[in-house]
């Protein structure tokens, strides 16, 4: 064993092997978090009723957000988009489709990712302008923004429209802004 670790080549192989294992573990964790494929594990064994427990957790999240329109709207928006992305990804993996369909699916996934980035940026910028909360919905043809405030002033609407136009490039006629208490 000592001879094995004395040679420089064997140390390099050992370090490279460890680096590969770390990279594979990181990639697995990244893809599991990205696709929501996390599985509840306890004592190194998969729980038998993990899907039931996950649905109970989701129900608890919905109950907690029932009183908060903005949290519930974000949650529902993200769930709907995740389901659509999973369907697109699953249809892409079938392998029996043409490259043209695969490209369209990749474009749709890219559009979803861009819309999510735009929504997050819009929400953060609107909140930075002094509003308590905000939720944005970016689609291909429209952008809807709901702001937590008692009353929207013309100046506030103009600021929000500027933010949306800057972030998405949408026309002002495609932007709808409303308030929610």
Secondary structure, DSSP 8 states (H G I E B T S, - for coil): -HHHHHSHHHHHHHHHHHHHHHHHHHHHHHHHHHHT----EETTEE-TTHHHHHHHHHHHHHHHHTT-HHHHHHHHHHHHHHHHHHHHHHHHHT--S-HHHHHHHHHHHHHHHHHHHHHHHHHHHHHHTT-S-EEEEE-SS-EEEEEE-S---HHHHHHHHHHHHHHH---GGGEEEEEE-
